[in-house]
Amino acid sequence: MATATSTTPVATVAMGSDINPLTGLKISAAKLGRRPLGVKIPNFPVEARPQSGLSYADVVVEHEAEAYLTRFTAIFLGNDAIPELGPVRSIRLIDAELMPIFKASLVASGGHPAVKIRITQGKAWAAGYKRVICPEEPFLGDGGTLRRVPKKGRRYELTLYSDTASLWDLSSRRGINQRQDFHNMWVFSDSPPVGGRGATHLKIIYKPGYSEAEYRYDASSRTYARFDLGQPSVDALNGRQIAPSNVLVLSVNHVNSDILVDTHDPDHLWYALNIQLWGAGPAKLLRDGQVYDYKWVRENPQQYNDRLIIVDDEGKQIPFRPGPTWIQLVRPDGTVLIG
């Protein structure tokens, strides 16, 4: 695996008491003093779009659910999504990895019984279920934070919404809403590192004609406008197209678990998917109209100092551009087109 070499240092953002560790942007002490939220939001079927609140997330992870169709885990810390965040959907096995990485509480509508057990049993982050906001057993409920908002043309399961104010209030009532230590997981710099190559377009085809994520670089804003199936990905909360500062593509092994979750088609039985986001693997970072080949490393999985870092071939952490980051988890043989 070829990775870029950082031969010239760049000035990085000093991660002081007023800097968001997930974006490198200034943040108030009050917002830094809360625990992140990890909210499950669907990206299929098409009628789930436009979603509400995604543009306010610090980090969004897109991953396969079943049948090569994708779902989001949106991480909120620095911004509030009010009055509507969602729709909120069900958990997946990958959430057992993402919650300890981002020190987050999991917000979901429910899940397969065996998946709920698998993501929490023996996991320190889920002990006592205080960090799971979900109306289904065995969890502690949602404390009134989730509500049905009927919308024309949407099926029932796509009508569950929340808002960050209610979710953080419940976190406070459960005694878990404190500032978290990310152990210097990410670094940021307004100046791009050396070693990249020009790349203004990214397309990831998870399932042709069903799940296709696309990003087009806009030099004036230094952001990547997001598209789904060729259509702008718009946040219903503000009417704006989603446009992160960074797009991170992580190549990760995908393996079927032993949990059978979908039997609608006897010719295509779908099992809960283990996306093995531990160890290390290839990573591509897109920022400032360039793409860089790096490596992702998951250090101390499931421990208090769990972190996901991005390093060059010398093992040095590389800087993101300050701002939100969208992470695309892809199979090693997945279709990733960069130009």
Order of alpha helices (4+ residues) and beta strands (2+ residues): alpha-beta-beta-beta-alpha-beta-alpha-beta-beta-beta-alpha-beta-beta-beta-beta-beta-beta-beta-beta-beta-beta-beta-beta-beta-beta-beta
